[in-house]
């Protein structure tokens, strides 16, 4: 492993997320947790009060609603930064109308 690695994420500090995308960000945060939890469970992990890598126990293997606000914020940051980088790169995000979904 290279100990000189310096991450350089795209700077989104000057990118504002429109209010209409905040609900989307929360839905993505919830899904981020669901994807992570499914992956862990598929690997044999189960709920445990304390994290134990040897016994594959993790306290965050609960529904999103039961996570602490600190844990939810981790997922929210991931989703918000994802949306902001999409916007920073010049893409637009719009909700399809019911006709477009058909």
VEXDOKOL-580223 format. One record per atom (N, C-alpha, C, CB): chain; atom name; x, z, y. Coordinates in nm, 3 decimals. Glycine has a CB too. Example, Ala and Ser with C-alpha at 12.3 -4.5 7.8 and 13.67 -1.06 7.14 Angstrom:
VEXDOKOL-580223
+--------+-------+---------+---------+---------+
! chaine ! atome !       X !       Z !       Y !
+--------+-------+---------+---------+---------+
!      A !     N !   1.319 !   0.780 !  -0.569 !
!      A !    CA !   1.230 !   0.780 !  -0.450 !
!      A !     C !   1.320 !   0.780 !  -0.330 !
!      A !    CB !   1.131 !   0.905 !  -0.447 !
!      A !     N !   1.285 !   0.708 !  -0.225 !
!      A !    CA !   1.367 !   0.714 !  -0.106 !
!      A !     C !   1.290 !   0.787 !   0.003 !
!      A !    CB !   1.408 !   0.572 !  -0.060 !
+--------+-------+---------+---------+---------+
//
This chain:
VEXDOKOL-580223
+--------+-------+---------+---------+---------+
! chaine ! atome !       X !       Z !       Y !
+--------+-------+---------+---------+---------+
!      A !     N !   0.084 !   0.000 !  -0.118 !
!      A !    CA !   0.000 !   0.000 !   0.000 !
!      A !     C !   0.088 !   0.000 !   0.124 !
!      A !    CB !  -0.096 !   0.121 !   0.000 !
!      A !     N !   0.054 !  -0.082 !   0.221 !
!      A !    CA !   0.132 !  -0.094 !   0.344 !
!      A !     C !   0.092 !   0.017 !   0.440 !
!      A !    CB !   0.110 !  -0.233 !   0.410 !
!      A !     N !   0.184 !   0.107 !   0.471 !
!      A !    CA !   0.153 !   0.218 !   0.560 !
!      A !     C !   0.159 !   0.177 !   0.707 !
!      A !    CB !   0.249 !   0.333 !   0.535 !
!      A !     N !   0.189 !   0.051 !   0.733 !
!      A !    CA !   0.198 !   0.002 !   0.870 !
!      A !     C !   0.071 !  -0.069 !   0.916 !
!      A !    CB !   0.317 !  -0.090 !   0.883 !
!      A !     N !  -0.028 !  -0.067 !   0.830 !
!      A !    CA !  -0.154 !  -0.135 !   0.862 !
!      A !     C !  -0.217 !  -0.074 !   0.986 !
!      A !    CB !  -0.252 !  -0.128 !   0.742 !
!      A !     N !  -0.253 !  -0.157 !   1.080 !
!      A !    CA !  -0.320 !  -0.116 !   1.203 !
!      A !     C !  -0.451 !  -0.195 !   1.215 !
!      A !    CB !  -0.228 !  -0.139 !   1.329 !
!      A !     N !  -0.564 !  -0.130 !   1.193 !
!      A !    CA !  -0.692 !  -0.202 !   1.204 !
!      A !     C !  -0.716 !  -0.251 !   1.347 !
!      A !    CB !  -0.808 !  -0.111 !   1.161 !
!      A !     N !  -0.774 !  -0.369 !   1.358 !
!      A !    CA !  -0.807 !  -0.427 !   1.488 !
!      A !     C !  -0.950 !  -0.481 !   1.484 !
!      A !    CB !  -0.706 !  -0.541 !   1.524 !
!      A !     N !  -1.048 !  -0.389 !   1.487 !
!      A !    CA !  -1.186 !  -0.438 !   1.486 !
!      A !     C !  -1.218 !  -0.510 !   1.617 !
!      A !    CB !  -1.283 !  -0.321 !   1.464 !
!      A !     N !  -1.315 !  -0.597 !   1.612 !
!      A !    CA !  -1.359 !  -0.667 !   1.732 !
!      A !     C !  -1.413 !  -0.563 !   1.830 !
!      A !    CB !  -1.468 !  -0.775 !   1.700 !
!      A !     N !  -1.366 !  -0.570 !   1.953 !
!      A !    CA !  -1.408 !  -0.473 !   2.056 !
!      A !     C !  -1.548 !  -0.508 !   2.103 !
!      A !    CB !  -1.308 !  -0.473 !   2.176 !
!      A !     N !  -1.641 !  -0.418 !   2.075 !
!      A !    CA !  -1.780 !  -0.440 !   2.115 !
!      A !     C !  -1.823 !  -0.345 !   2.226 !
!      A !    CB !  -1.872 !  -0.424 !   1.994 !
!      A !     N !  -1.728 !  -0.279 !   2.290 !
!      A !    CA !  -1.760 !  -0.181 !   2.393 !
!      A !     C !  -1.842 !  -0.241 !   2.506 !
!      A !    CB !  -1.632 !  -0.120 !   2.449 !
!      A !     N !  -1.822 !  -0.369 !   2.534 !
!      A !    CA !  -1.894 !  -0.434 !   2.644 !
!      A !     C !  -2.021 !  -0.506 !   2.596 !
!      A !    CB !  -1.803 !  -0.532 !   2.715 !
!      A !     N !  -2.060 !  -0.481 !   2.472 !
!      A !    CA !  -2.177 !  -0.547 !   2.414 !
!      A !     C !  -2.290 !  -0.445 !   2.401 !
!      A !    CB !  -2.144 !  -0.610 !   2.276 !
!      A !     N !  -2.398 !  -0.471 !   2.472 !
!      A !    CA !  -2.514 !  -0.382 !   2.465 !
!      A !     C !  -2.611 !  -0.434 !   2.360 !
!      A !    CB !  -2.584 !  -0.371 !   2.601 !
!      A !     N !  -2.666 !  -0.339 !   2.287 !
!      A !    CA !  -2.766 !  -0.376 !   2.188 !
!      A !     C !  -2.903 !  -0.364 !   2.254 !
!      A !    CB !  -2.756 !  -0.286 !   2.061 !
!      A !     N !  -2.978 !  -0.474 !   2.258 !
!      A !    CA !  -3.110 !  -0.470 !   2.319 !
!      A !     C !  -3.201 !  -0.368 !   2.248 !
!      A !    CB !  -3.175 !  -0.610 !   2.316 !
!      A !     N !  -3.292 !  -0.307 !   2.324 !
!      A !    CA !  -3.383 !  -0.208 !   2.268 !
!      A !     C !  -3.461 !  -0.260 !   2.148 !
!      A !    CB !  -3.479 !  -0.160 !   2.373 !
!      A !     N !  -3.499 !  -0.388 !   2.154 !
!      A !    CA !  -3.580 !  -0.442 !   2.044 !
!      A !     C !  -3.502 !  -0.450 !   1.912 !
!      A !    CB !  -3.631 !  -0.580 !   2.081 !
!      A !     N !  -3.370 !  -0.432 !   1.917 !
!      A !    CA !  -3.290 !  -0.435 !   1.793 !
!      A !     C !  -3.261 !  -0.295 !   1.741 !
!      A !    CB !  -3.160 !  -0.509 !   1.817 !
!      A !     N !  -3.302 !  -0.192 !   1.812 !
!      A !    CA !  -3.273 !  -0.055 !   1.768 !
!      A !     C !  -3.347 !  -0.019 !   1.639 !
!      A !    CB !  -3.310 !   0.044 !   1.878 !
!      A !     N !  -3.470 !  -0.066 !   1.625 !
!      A !    CA !  -3.543 !  -0.043 !   1.500 !
!      A !     C !  -3.473 !  -0.117 !   1.386 !
!      A !    CB !  -3.690 !  -0.090 !   1.513 !
!      A !     N !  -3.428 !  -0.239 !   1.412 !
!      A !    CA !  -3.352 !  -0.315 !   1.313 !
!      A !     C !  -3.227 !  -0.238 !   1.271 !
!      A !    CB !  -3.314 !  -0.454 !   1.368 !
!      A !     N !  -3.158 !  -0.181 !   1.369 !
!      A !    CA !  -3.036 !  -0.104 !   1.339 !
!      A !     C !  -3.067 !   0.012 !   1.246 !
!      A !    CB !  -2.970 !  -0.053 !   1.469 !
!      A !     N !  -3.177 !   0.081 !   1.270 !
!      A !    CA !  -3.215 !   0.194 !   1.183 !
!      A !     C !  -3.251 !   0.145 !   1.044 !
!      A !    CB !  -3.334 !   0.272 !   1.243 !
!      A !     N !  -3.320 !   0.032 !   1.035 !
!      A !    CA !  -3.354 !  -0.024 !   0.904 !
!      A !     C !  -3.228 !  -0.065 !   0.828 !
!      A !    CB !  -3.449 !  -0.145 !   0.919 !
!      A !     N !  -3.132 !  -0.121 !   0.899 !
!      A !    CA !  -3.005 !  -0.158 !   0.835 !
!      A !     C !  -2.930 !  -0.033 !   0.791 !
!      A !    CB !  -2.917 !  -0.242 !   0.932 !
!      A !     N !  -2.929 !   0.071 !   0.875 !
!      A !    CA !  -2.862 !   0.197 !   0.838 !
!      A !     C !  -2.920 !   0.253 !   0.709 !
!      A !    CB !  -2.874 !   0.301 !   0.952 !
!      A !     N !  -3.052 !   0.252 !   0.700 !
!      A !    CA !  -3.119 !   0.301 !   0.578 !
!      A !     C !  -3.075 !   0.217 !   0.458 !
!      A !    CB !  -3.274 !   0.295 !   0.594 !
!      A !     N !  -3.069 !   0.084 !   0.476 !
!      A !    CA !  -3.030 !  -0.005 !   0.367 !
!      A !     C !  -2.883 !   0.013 !   0.329 !
!      A !    CB !  -3.057 !  -0.150 !   0.404 !
!      A !     N !  -2.798 !   0.037 !   0.429 !
!      A !    CA !  -2.656 !   0.064 !   0.400 !
!      A !     C !  -2.646 !   0.183 !   0.305 !
!      A !    CB !  -2.576 !   0.093 !   0.533 !
!      A !     N !  -2.723 !   0.288 !   0.335 !
!      A !    CA !  -2.722 !   0.406 !   0.248 !
!      A !     C !  -2.774 !   0.371 !   0.108 !
!      A !    CB !  -2.806 !   0.519 !   0.310 !
!      A !     N !  -2.883 !   0.295 !   0.103 !
!      A !    CA !  -2.942 !   0.259 !  -0.026 !
!      A !     C !  -2.844 !   0.177 !  -0.111 !
!      A !    CB !  -3.072 !   0.180 !  -0.005 !
!      A !     N !  -2.775 !   0.082 !  -0.049 !
!      A !    CA !  -2.677 !   0.000 !  -0.121 !
!      A !     C !  -2.563 !   0.088 !  -0.172 !
!      A !    CB !  -2.622 !  -0.113 !  -0.030 !
!      A !     N !  -2.513 !   0.176 !  -0.084 !
!      A !    CA !  -2.404 !   0.267 !  -0.124 !
!      A !     C !  -2.449 !   0.356 !  -0.240 !
!      A !    CB !  -2.360 !   0.354 !  -0.004 !
!      A !     N !  -2.569 !   0.416 !  -0.227 !
!      A !    CA !  -2.618 !   0.508 !  -0.330 !
!      A !     C !  -2.639 !   0.435 !  -0.463 !
!      A !    CB !  -2.749 !   0.574 !  -0.285 !
!      A !     N !  -2.696 !   0.315 !  -0.457 !
!      A !    CA !  -2.717 !   0.238 !  -0.581 !
!      A !     C !  -2.584 !   0.208 !  -0.649 !
!      A !    CB !  -2.792 !   0.107 !  -0.553 !
!      A !     N !  -2.485 !   0.170 !  -0.569 !
!      A !    CA !  -2.353 !   0.143 !  -0.626 !
!      A !     C !  -2.294 !   0.264 !  -0.695 !
!      A !    CB !  -2.259 !   0.095 !  -0.518 !
!      A !     N !  -2.305 !   0.379 !  -0.630 !
!      A !    CA !  -2.254 !   0.504 !  -0.690 !
!      A !     C !  -2.328 !   0.535 !  -0.819 !
!      A !    CB !  -2.268 !   0.622 !  -0.591 !
!      A !     N !  -2.462 !   0.530 !  -0.814 !
!      A !    CA !  -2.541 !   0.561 !  -0.932 !
!      A !     C !  -2.507 !   0.464 !  -1.045 !
!      A !    CB !  -2.692 !   0.556 !  -0.900 !
!      A !     N !  -2.492 !   0.336 !  -1.013 !
!      A !    CA !  -2.455 !   0.236 !  -1.114 !
!      A !     C !  -2.318 !   0.267 !  -1.175 !
!      A !    CB !  -2.453 !   0.095 !  -1.053 !
!      A !     N !  -2.232 !   0.335 !  -1.100 !
!      A !    CA !  -2.099 !   0.375 !  -1.149 !
!      A !     C !  -2.103 !   0.508 !  -1.223 !
!      A !    CB !  -2.000 !   0.383 !  -1.033 !
!      A !     N !  -2.221 !   0.567 !  -1.237 !
!      A !    CA !  -2.234 !   0.692 !  -1.312 !
!      A !     C !  -2.235 !   0.819 !  -1.228 !
!      A !    CB !  -2.124 !   0.701 !  -1.410 !
!      A !     N !  -2.238 !   0.807 !  -1.097 !
!      A !    CA !  -2.242 !   0.923 !  -1.010 !
!      A !     C !  -2.382 !   0.982 !  -1.009 !
!      A !    CB !  -2.198 !   0.887 !  -0.866 !
!      A !     N !  -2.389 !   1.115 !  -0.990 !
!      A !    CA !  -2.516 !   1.185 !  -0.976 !
!      A !     C !  -2.505 !   1.283 !  -0.860 !
!      A !    CB !  -2.554 !   1.258 !  -1.108 !
!      A !     N !  -2.620 !   1.337 !  -0.822 !
!      A !    CA !  -2.623 !   1.434 !  -0.712 !
!      A !     C !  -2.548 !   1.561 !  -0.751 !
!      A !    CB !  -2.768 !   1.467 !  -0.673 !
!      A !     N !  -2.476 !   1.614 !  -0.655 !
!      A !    CA !  -2.411 !   1.744 !  -0.670 !
!      A !     C !  -2.402 !   1.810 !  -0.534 !
!      A !    CB !  -2.269 !   1.730 !  -0.734 !
!      A !     N !  -2.415 !   1.941 !  -0.529 !
!      A !    CA !  -2.412 !   2.013 !  -0.402 !
!      A !     C !  -2.280 !   1.989 !  -0.330 !
!      A !    CB !  -2.434 !   2.164 !  -0.426 !
!      A !     N !  -2.171 !   1.981 !  -0.407 !
!      A !    CA !  -2.039 !   1.952 !  -0.350 !
!      A !     C !  -1.985 !   1.825 !  -0.414 !
!      A !    CB !  -1.940 !   2.073 !  -0.372 !
!      A !     N !  -1.910 !   1.748 !  -0.334 !
!      A !    CA !  -1.848 !   1.628 !  -0.389 !
!      A !     C !  -1.743 !   1.667 !  -0.492 !
!      A !    CB !  -1.785 !   1.542 !  -0.277 !
!      A !     N !  -1.749 !   1.599 !  -0.604 !
!      A !    CA !  -1.652 !   1.623 !  -0.712 !
!      A !     C !  -1.623 !   1.486 !  -0.775 !
!      A !    CB !  -1.708 !   1.727 !  -0.820 !
!      A !     N !  -1.508 !   1.428 !  -0.737 !
!      A !    CA !  -1.473 !   1.295 !  -0.785 !
!      A !     C !  -1.451 !   1.292 !  -0.935 !
!      A !    CB !  -1.349 !   1.245 !  -0.715 !
!      A !     N !  -1.399 !   1.399 !  -0.991 !
!      A !    CA !  -1.374 !   1.403 !  -1.137 !
!      A !     C !  -1.505 !   1.398 !  -1.216 !
!      A !    CB !  -1.295 !   1.531 !  -1.175 !
!      A !     N !  -1.606 !   1.474 !  -1.168 !
!      A !    CA !  -1.734 !   1.482 !  -1.238 !
!      A !     C !  -1.836 !   1.382 !  -1.183 !
!      A !    CB !  -1.790 !   1.622 !  -1.228 !
!      A !     N !  -1.793 !   1.301 !  -1.084 !
!      A !    CA !  -1.878 !   1.201 !  -1.021 !
!      A !     C !  -2.007 !   1.264 !  -0.966 !
!      A !    CB !  -1.912 !   1.090 !  -1.121 !
!      A !     N !  -1.989 !   1.364 !  -0.882 !
!      A !    CA !  -2.099 !   1.431 !  -0.816 !
!      A !     C !  -2.085 !   1.409 !  -0.666 !
!      A !    CB !  -2.103 !   1.584 !  -0.850 !
!      A !     N !  -2.199 !   1.385 !  -0.597 !
!      A !    CA !  -2.192 !   1.362 !  -0.453 !
!      A !     C !  -2.318 !   1.417 !  -0.385 !
!      A !    CB !  -2.176 !   1.212 !  -0.422 !
!      A !     N !  -2.302 !   1.492 !  -0.277 !
!      A !    CA !  -2.417 !   1.552 !  -0.208 !
!      A !     C !  -2.502 !   1.452 !  -0.130 !
!      A !    CB !  -2.371 !   1.659 !  -0.115 !
!      A !     N !  -2.453 !   1.332 !  -0.108 !
!      A !    CA !  -2.529 !   1.233 !  -0.032 !
!      A !     C !  -2.613 !   1.141 !  -0.119 !
!      A !    CB !  -2.436 !   1.149 !   0.052 !
!      A !     N !  -2.620 !   1.170 !  -0.248 !
!      A !    CA !  -2.705 !   1.089 !  -0.335 !
!      A !     C !  -2.848 !   1.143 !  -0.329 !
!      A !    CB !  -2.653 !   1.091 !  -0.482 !
!      A !     N !  -2.904 !   1.128 !  -0.211 !
!      A !    CA !  -3.041 !   1.170 !  -0.181 !
!      A !     C !  -3.104 !   1.058 !  -0.096 !
!      A !    CB !  -3.045 !   1.310 !  -0.105 !
!      A !     N !  -3.237 !   1.058 !  -0.083 !
!      A !    CA !  -3.299 !   0.959 !   0.006 !
!      A !     C !  -3.247 !   0.972 !   0.148 !
!      A !    CB !  -3.453 !   0.974 !   0.005 !
!      A !     N !  -3.246 !   0.862 !   0.220 !
!      A !    CA !  -3.194 !   0.858 !   0.357 !
!      A !     C !  -3.254 !   0.969 !   0.443 !
!      A !    CB !  -3.224 !   0.722 !   0.421 !
!      A !     N !  -3.385 !   0.993 !   0.428 !
!      A !    CA !  -3.453 !   1.095 !   0.508 !
!      A !     C !  -3.394 !   1.235 !   0.486 !
!      A !    CB !  -3.602 !   1.096 !   0.476 !
!      A !     N !  -3.333 !   1.257 !   0.372 !
!      A !    CA !  -3.280 !   1.390 !   0.340 !
!      A !     C !  -3.133 !   1.407 !   0.379 !
!      A !    CB !  -3.295 !   1.417 !   0.192 !
!      A !     N !  -3.071 !   1.301 !   0.429 !
!      A !    CA !  -2.932 !   1.312 !   0.474 !
!      A !     C !  -2.925 !   1.398 !   0.599 !
!      A !    CB !  -2.872 !   1.172 !   0.502 !
!      A !     N !  -2.811 !   1.459 !   0.622 !
!      A !    CA !  -2.789 !   1.530 !   0.747 !
!      A !     C !  -2.780 !   1.428 !   0.859 !
!      A !    CB !  -2.660 !   1.619 !   0.741 !
!      A !     N !  -2.801 !   1.471 !   0.982 !
!      A !    CA !  -2.790 !   1.380 !   1.095 !
!      A !     C !  -2.648 !   1.322 !   1.103 !
!      A !    CB !  -2.827 !   1.451 !   1.227 !
!      A !     N !  -2.548 !   1.401 !   1.066 !
!      A !    CA !  -2.409 !   1.354 !   1.067 !
!      A !     C !  -2.393 !   1.237 !   0.971 !
!      A !    CB !  -2.313 !   1.467 !   1.028 !
!      A !     N !  -2.449 !   1.248 !   0.853 !
!      A !    CA !  -2.440 !   1.138 !   0.755 !
!      A !     C !  -2.520 !   1.017 !   0.801 !
!      A !    CB !  -2.492 !   1.185 !   0.617 !
!      A !     N !  -2.637 !   1.039 !   0.859 !
!      A !    CA !  -2.717 !   0.927 !   0.910 !
!      A !     C !  -2.640 !   0.855 !   1.021 !
!      A !    CB !  -2.854 !   0.977 !   0.963 !
!      A !     N !  -2.572 !   0.930 !   1.106 !
!      A !    CA !  -2.496 !   0.870 !   1.216 !
!      A !     C !  -2.386 !   0.778 !   1.164 !
!      A !    CB !  -2.435 !   0.979 !   1.305 !
!      A !     N !  -2.324 !   0.814 !   1.052 !
!      A !    CA !  -2.220 !   0.729 !   0.992 !
!      A !     C !  -2.281 !   0.592 !   0.958 !
!      A !    CB !  -2.161 !   0.797 !   0.863 !
!      A !     N !  -2.399 !   0.593 !   0.894 !
!      A !    CA !  -2.466 !   0.468 !   0.858 !
!      A !     C !  -2.514 !   0.395 !   0.983 !
!      A !    CB !  -2.584 !   0.496 !   0.764 !
!      A !     N !  -2.562 !   0.469 !   1.082 !
!      A !    CA !  -2.607 !   0.406 !   1.207 !
!      A !     C !  -2.493 !   0.337 !   1.280 !
!      A !    CB !  -2.670 !   0.510 !   1.298 !
!      A !     N !  -2.378 !   0.400 !   1.285 !
!      A !    CA !  -2.262 !   0.337 !   1.351 !
!      A !     C !  -2.228 !   0.206 !   1.282 !
!      A !    CB !  -2.139 !   0.432 !   1.350 !
!      A !     N !  -2.230 !   0.207 !   1.151 !
!      A !    CA !  -2.201 !   0.084 !   1.075 !
!      A !     C !  -2.302 !  -0.025 !   1.110 !
!      A !    CB !  -2.204 !   0.112 !   0.923 !
!      A !     N !  -2.429 !   0.008 !   1.112 !
!      A !    CA !  -2.531 !  -0.094 !   1.140 !
!      A !     C !  -2.525 !  -0.140 !   1.285 !
!      A !    CB !  -2.670 !  -0.040 !   1.108 !
!      A !     N !  -2.508 !  -0.047 !   1.377 !
!      A !    CA !  -2.503 !  -0.084 !   1.518 !
!      A !     C !  -2.381 !  -0.171 !   1.549 !
!      A !    CB !  -2.501 !   0.040 !   1.605 !
!      A !     N !  -2.267 !  -0.137 !   1.493 !
!      A !    CA !  -2.147 !  -0.218 !   1.516 !
!      A !     C !  -2.162 !  -0.356 !   1.453 !
!      A !    CB !  -2.024 !  -0.147 !   1.459 !
!      A !     N !  -2.230 !  -0.364 !   1.340 !
!      A !    CA !  -2.255 !  -0.494 !   1.278 !
!      A !     C !  -2.340 !  -0.582 !   1.369 !
!      A !    CB !  -2.324 !  -0.476 !   1.141 !
!      A !     N !  -2.447 !  -0.526 !   1.421 !
!      A !    CA !  -2.533 !  -0.601 !   1.513 !
!      A !     C !  -2.455 !  -0.641 !   1.638 !
!      A !    CB !  -2.658 !  -0.519 !   1.552 !
!      A !     N !  -2.379 !  -0.548 !   1.694 !
!      A !    CA !  -2.304 !  -0.578 !   1.816 !
!      A !     C !  -2.198 !  -0.686 !   1.794 !
!      A !    CB !  -2.239 !  -0.451 !   1.869 !
!      A !     N !  -2.132 !  -0.688 !   1.679 !
!      A !    CA !  -2.032 !  -0.792 !   1.655 !
!      A !     C !  -2.099 !  -0.927 !   1.636 !
!      A !    CB !  -1.947 !  -0.757 !   1.532 !
!      A !     N !  -2.218 !  -0.929 !   1.576 !
!      A !    CA !  -2.293 !  -1.055 !   1.563 !
!      A !     C !  -2.322 !  -1.110 !   1.703 !
!      A !    CB !  -2.426 !  -1.034 !   1.483 !
!      A !     N !  -2.370 !  -1.024 !   1.791 !
!      A !    CA !  -2.400 !  -1.066 !   1.928 !
!      A !     C !  -2.274 !  -1.106 !   2.003 !
!      A !    CB !  -2.471 !  -0.954 !   2.003 !
!      A !     N !  -2.166 !  -1.029 !   1.986 !
!      A !    CA !  -2.039 !  -1.057 !   2.055 !
!      A !     C !  -1.985 !  -1.195 !   2.016 !
!      A !    CB !  -1.934 !  -0.948 !   2.022 !
!      A !     N !  -2.008 !  -1.234 !   1.891 !
!      A !    CA !  -1.959 !  -1.363 !   1.842 !
!      A !     C !  -2.049 !  -1.479 !   1.884 !
!      A !    CB !  -1.947 !  -1.360 !   1.691 !
!      A !     N !  -2.153 !  -1.448 !   1.962 !
!      A !    CA !  -2.237 !  -1.554 !   2.017 !
!      A !     C !  -2.361 !  -1.588 !   1.938 !
!      A !    CB !  -2.157 !  -1.674 !   2.031 !
!      A !     N !  -2.388 !  -1.515 !   1.833 !
!      A !    CA !  -2.509 !  -1.540 !   1.755 !
!      A !     C !  -2.626 !  -1.467 !   1.819 !
!      A !    CB !  -2.490 !  -1.495 !   1.607 !
!      A !     N !  -2.744 !  -1.514 !   1.788 !
!      A !    CA !  -2.864 !  -1.446 !   1.834 !
!      A !     C !  -2.938 !  -1.391 !   1.713 !
!      A !    CB !  -2.955 !  -1.541 !   1.918 !
!      A !     N !  -3.015 !  -1.288 !   1.737 !
!      A !    CA !  -3.096 !  -1.228 !   1.631 !
!      A !     C !  -3.240 !  -1.231 !   1.680 !
!      A !    CB !  -3.049 !  -1.080 !   1.596 !
!      A !     N !  -3.326 !  -1.292 !   1.600 !
!      A !    CA !  -3.467 !  -1.295 !   1.636 !
!      A !     C !  -3.551 !  -1.277 !   1.511 !
!      A !    CB !  -3.504 !  -1.426 !   1.708 !
!      A !     N !  -3.664 !  -1.216 !   1.530 !
!      A !    CA !  -3.754 !  -1.192 !   1.418 !
!      A !     C !  -3.837 !  -1.318 !   1.394 !
!      A !    CB !  -3.845 !  -1.069 !   1.445 !
!      A !     N !  -3.844 !  -1.360 !   1.269 !
!      A !    CA !  -3.923 !  -1.479 !   1.234 !
!      A !     C !  -4.071 !  -1.448 !   1.249 !
!      A !    CB !  -3.891 !  -1.526 !   1.090 !
!      A !     N !  -4.145 !  -1.546 !   1.292 !
!      A !    CA !  -4.290 !  -1.530 !   1.297 !
!      A !     C !  -4.343 !  -1.543 !   1.156 !
!      A !    CB !  -4.356 !  -1.635 !   1.392 !
!      A !     N !  -4.467 !  -1.504 !   1.135 !
!      A !    CA !  -4.524 !  -1.512 !   1.001 !
!      A !     C !  -4.527 !  -1.655 !   0.949 !
!      A !    CB !  -4.664 !  -1.454 !   1.000 !
!      A !     N !  -4.544 !  -1.755 !   1.037 !
!      A !    CA !  -4.543 !  -1.895 !   0.995 !
!      A !     C !  -4.404 !  -1.935 !   0.945 !
!      A !    CB !  -4.587 !  -1.987 !   1.111 !
!      A !     N !  -4.299 !  -1.887 !   1.014 !
!      A !    CA !  -4.162 !  -1.922 !   0.976 !
!      A !     C !  -4.123 !  -1.861 !   0.842 !
!      A !    CB !  -4.063 !  -1.876 !   1.085 !
!      A !     N !  -4.185 !  -1.749 !   0.806 !
!      A !    CA !  -4.153 !  -1.682 !   0.679 !
!      A !     C !  -4.209 !  -1.757 !   0.558 !
!      A !    CB !  -4.208 !  -1.541 !   0.679 !
!      A !     N !  -4.313 !  -1.838 !   0.581 !
!      A !    CA !  -4.381 !  -1.909 !   0.470 !
!      A !     C !  -4.298 !  -2.019 !   0.411 !
!      A !    CB !  -4.510 !  -1.967 !   0.517 !
+--------+-------+---------+---------+---------+
//
